[in-house]
Amino acid sequence: MKKLAILLVTALFLIACGSNDHTSHPTPPPSSDVDMELSKAYTLLPGDSIIKNDESARLEIQHIDGQAESTVTLLEGSATIIRK
């Protein structure tokens, strides 16, 4: 009887632990706003947007047709990336 109880507890423990294999189901990064820094390149993904915080904000946008990502650099002023 004691062996059966130990075996059951061990089996339940192993089942409860499970597997944390995140490679098959990657979790997207949490949504967050990013205050852009001058001359720093940022990668934009589909759904992301940029808000110019002042009229003087100038951005350089690089995009290759057929790719989902774009690269954006803040040249002057202030802007914020809104991540989805």
BAGULUM-217890 format. One record per residue: x, y, z of N, C-alpha, C in turn; residue in one letter. Coordinates in nm, 4 decimals, decimal comma, padded with zeros to 6 digits. Each point is the difference from the previous one (the first is absolute). Layout:
BEGIN
        n.u        n.v        n.w       ca.u       ca.v       ca.w        c.u        c.v        c.w   rest
          X          Y          Z          X          Y          Z          X          Y          Z      A
...
REM end
This chain:
BEGIN
        n.u        n.v        n.w       ca.u       ca.v       ca.w        c.u        c.v        c.w   rest
    00,0820   -00,1196    00,0000   -00,0820    00,1196    00,0000    00,0865    00,1262    00,0000      M
    00,1070   -00,0010    00,0798    00,0882    00,1154    00,0081    00,0686    00,0245   -00,1350      K
    00,0399   -00,1097   -00,0680    00,0641    00,0129   -00,1299   -00,0970    00,0579   -00,1026      K
   -00,1259   -00,0405    00,0078   -00,1015    00,0503   -00,0919   -00,0209    00,1504    00,0193      L
   -00,0026    00,0447    00,1247   -00,0180    00,1416    00,0294    00,1189    00,0808   -00,0531      A
    00,1217   -00,0511    00,0198    00,1191    00,0696   -00,0491   -00,0008    00,0050   -00,1522      I
   -00,0395   -00,1098   -00,0628   -00,0071   -00,0056   -00,1456   -00,1030    00,0998   -00,0540      L
   -00,1155    00,0106    00,0625   -00,1032    00,0945   -00,0422    00,0454    00,1451    00,0161      L
    00,0628    00,0297    00,1115    00,0474    00,1365    00,0238    00,1069    00,0359   -00,1023      V
    00,0906   -00,0922   -00,0275    00,1046    00,0247   -00,0997   -00,0607    00,0218   -00,1380      T
   -00,0970   -00,0823   -00,0377   -00,0651    00,0140   -00,1303   -00,0717    00,1343   -00,0107      A
   -00,0719    00,0405    00,1038   -00,0696    00,1293   -00,0017    00,0989    00,1157   -00,0096      L
    00,1129   -00,0117    00,0690    00,1014    00,1040   -00,0054    00,0557    00,0145   -00,1418      F
    00,0290   -00,1115   -00,0631    00,0545    00,0042   -00,1356   -00,1012    00,0542   -00,1002      L
   -00,1255   -00,0340    00,0169   -00,1035    00,0506   -00,0895   -00,0187    00,1501    00,0204      I
    00,0038    00,0452    00,1239   -00,0216    00,1417    00,0306    00,1135    00,0865   -00,0525      A
    00,1207   -00,0532   -00,0038    00,1140    00,0773   -00,0487   -00,0148    00,0301   -00,1481      C
   -00,0372   -00,0969   -00,0785   -00,0214    00,0207   -00,1431    00,1251    00,0465   -00,0697      G
   -00,0182    00,0555   -00,1174    00,1105    00,0481   -00,0814   -00,0191    00,1475   -00,0271      S
    00,1065    00,0739    00,0065   -00,0035    00,1428   -00,0304    00,0721    00,0280   -00,1300      N
   -00,0307   -00,0751   -00,1039    00,0640    00,0151   -00,1294   -00,0613    00,1196   -00,0713      D
    00,0691    00,1152    00,0071   -00,0518    00,1225   -00,0599    00,0375    00,0134   -00,1469      H
    00,0818   -00,0918   -00,0521    00,0414    00,0120   -00,1384   -00,1136   -00,0279   -00,0964      T
   -00,0929   -00,0852    00,0389   -00,1093   -00,0312   -00,0908   -00,1121    00,1033    00,0080      S
   -00,0118    00,0732    00,1096   -00,1035    00,1020    00,0175    00,0628    00,1259    00,0568      H
    00,0715    00,0770   -00,0831    00,0642    00,1202    00,0541   -00,1032    00,1019    00,0460      P
    00,0328    00,0690    00,1074   -00,0891    00,1018    00,0534    00,0454    00,1353   -00,0524      T
   -00,0914    00,0783   -00,0535    00,0398    00,1321   -00,0486    00,0398    00,0898    00,1162      P
    00,0885    00,0937   -00,0245    00,0385    00,0909    00,1075   -00,1193    00,0848    00,0427      P
   -00,0022    00,0418    00,1251   -00,1132    00,0808    00,0460   -00,0065    00,1332   -00,0740      P
   -00,1213    00,0497   -00,0169   -00,0174    00,1296   -00,0656    00,0581    00,1098    00,0887      S
    00,0695    00,0930   -00,0635    00,0545    00,1115    00,0766    00,0326    00,1134   -00,0951      S
   -00,0053    00,1207    00,0524    00,0365    00,1178   -00,0773    00,1503    00,0211    00,0132      D
    00,0630    00,0452   -00,1084    00,1441    00,0237    00,0002    00,0251    00,1448   -00,0393      V
    00,0608    00,0775    00,0890    00,0417    00,1359   -00,0326    00,1268   -00,0108   -00,0826      D
   -00,0063    00,0479   -00,1233    00,1128   -00,0130   -00,0916    00,1138    00,0936    00,0389      M
    00,1234   -00,0456   -00,0253    00,1197    00,0801    00,0221    00,0553    00,0423   -00,1361      E
    00,0593    00,1180   -00,0050    00,0569    00,0504   -00,1245    00,1073   -00,0946   -00,0546      L
   -00,0020   -00,0196   -00,1318    00,1002   -00,0775   -00,0748    00,0031   -00,1484    00,0342      S
   -00,0977   -00,0506    00,0722   -00,0061   -00,1425    00,0331   -00,1027   -00,0668   -00,0910      K
    00,0377   -00,1131   -00,0613   -00,0896   -00,0724   -00,0905   -00,0911   -00,0927    00,0801      A
   -00,1280   -00,0018   -00,0357   -00,0996   -00,0845    00,0652   -00,0676   -00,0866   -00,1055      Y
   -00,0336   -00,1220    00,0367   -00,0714   -00,0904   -00,0898   -00,1487    00,0087    00,0306      T
   -00,0799    00,0250   -00,1034   -00,1455    00,0046    00,0141   -00,0577   -00,1275   -00,0587      L
   -00,0955   -00,0572    00,0693   -00,0697   -00,1195   -00,0447   -00,1421    00,0371   -00,0417      L
   -00,0672   -00,0857   -00,0743   -00,1389    00,0305   -00,0372   -00,0851    00,0303    00,1237      P
   -00,0767    00,1062   -00,0063   -00,0839    00,0413    00,1126    00,0613    00,1113    00,0827      G
    00,1334    00,0167   -00,0061    00,0650    00,1088    00,0722   -00,0313    00,1324   -00,0687      D
    00,0033    00,1084    00,0761   -00,0204    00,1325   -00,0581    00,0917    00,0996    00,0704      S
    00,0169    00,1159   -00,0633    00,0858    00,1049    00,0556   -00,0821    00,1269    00,0164      I
    00,0175    00,0637    00,1133   -00,0654    00,1279    00,0272    00,1093    00,1054    00,0132      I
   -00,0093    00,1057   -00,0801    00,0932    00,1116    00,0128   -00,0443    00,0840    00,1189      K
    00,0920    00,0217    00,0923   -00,0332    00,0754    00,1202    00,0103    00,1509   -00,0203      N
    00,0642    00,0434   -00,1083    00,0059    00,1425   -00,0322    00,0082    00,0173   -00,1512      D
   -00,0247    00,1221   -00,0441   -00,0048    00,0308   -00,1432    00,1350   -00,0170   -00,0694      E
    00,1085    00,0143    00,0739    00,1325   -00,0054   -00,0605    00,0528   -00,1429   -00,0191      S
   -00,0750   -00,0993    00,0420    00,0463   -00,1389   -00,0100    00,0175   -00,0411   -00,1457      A
    00,1188   -00,0574   -00,0292    00,0297   -00,0517   -00,1337    00,0486   -00,1432    00,0150      R
   -00,0523   -00,0866   -00,0852    00,0332   -00,1416    00,0058    00,0559   -00,0476   -00,1323      L
    00,0887   -00,0970    00,0060    00,0475   -00,0689   -00,1194   -00,0560   -00,1415    00,0076      E
   -00,0727   -00,0416   -00,1042   -00,0635   -00,1318   -00,0014    00,0598   -00,0815   -00,1127      I
    00,0457   -00,1211    00,0332    00,0531   -00,0922   -00,0996   -00,0882   -00,1238   -00,0011      Q
   -00,0518   -00,0330   -00,1181   -00,0862   -00,1170   -00,0131    00,0338   -00,0723   -00,1291      H
    00,0082   -00,1312    00,0069    00,0238   -00,0829   -00,1181   -00,1306   -00,0692   -00,0344      I
   -00,0439    00,0176   -00,1267   -00,1251   -00,0622   -00,0431    00,0042   -00,1504    00,0245      D
   -00,1106   -00,0530    00,0495   -00,0110   -00,1428    00,0269    00,0395   -00,0389    00,1415      G
    00,0588    00,0911    00,0754    00,0369   -00,0294    00,1382   -00,0972    00,0689    00,0941      Q
   -00,0269   -00,0641    00,1131   -00,0961    00,0546    00,0958    00,0612    00,1097    00,0867      A
    00,1304    00,0004    00,0146    00,0662    00,0949    00,0895    00,0475    00,1247   -00,0746      E
    00,0066    00,1102    00,0731    00,0575    00,1250   -00,0497    00,0986    00,0497    00,1043      S
    00,0965    00,0791   -00,0438    00,0954    00,0603    00,0916   -00,0238    00,1507   -00,0005      T
   -00,0121    00,0582    00,1190   -00,0293    00,1427    00,0138    00,1052    00,0637    00,0902      V
    00,0486    00,1162   -00,0436    00,0986    00,0754    00,0778   -00,0532    00,1414    00,0220      T
    00,0075    00,0475    00,1228   -00,0415    00,1366    00,0333    00,1161    00,0939   -00,0310      L
   -00,0216    00,0920   -00,0940    00,1058    00,0930   -00,0411    00,0011    00,1270    00,0845      L
   -00,1190    00,0496    00,0344   -00,0091    00,1167    00,0893   -00,1390    00,0059    00,0609      E
   -00,0108    00,0723    00,1099   -00,1278    00,0115    00,0688   -00,0222   -00,1135    00,0976      G
   -00,1265   -00,0335    00,0199   -00,0385   -00,1006    00,0971   -00,1143   -00,0846   -00,0563      S
    00,0090   -00,1327    00,0218   -00,1047   -00,0896   -00,0480   -00,0081   -00,1225    00,0907      A
   -00,1132   -00,0668   -00,0039   -00,0242   -00,1181    00,0815   -00,0519   -00,1124   -00,0875      T
    00,0539   -00,1199    00,0197   -00,0499   -00,1195   -00,0700   -00,1042   -00,0667    00,0893      I
   -00,1159   -00,0272   -00,0578   -00,1071   -00,0705    00,0714    00,0022   -00,1445   -00,0499      I
    00,0360   -00,0929    00,0878    00,0070   -00,1424   -00,0340   -00,1345   -00,0655    00,0201      R
   -00,0368   -00,0853   -00,0919   -00,1254   -00,0770    00,0112    00,0294   -00,1408    00,0401      K
REM end
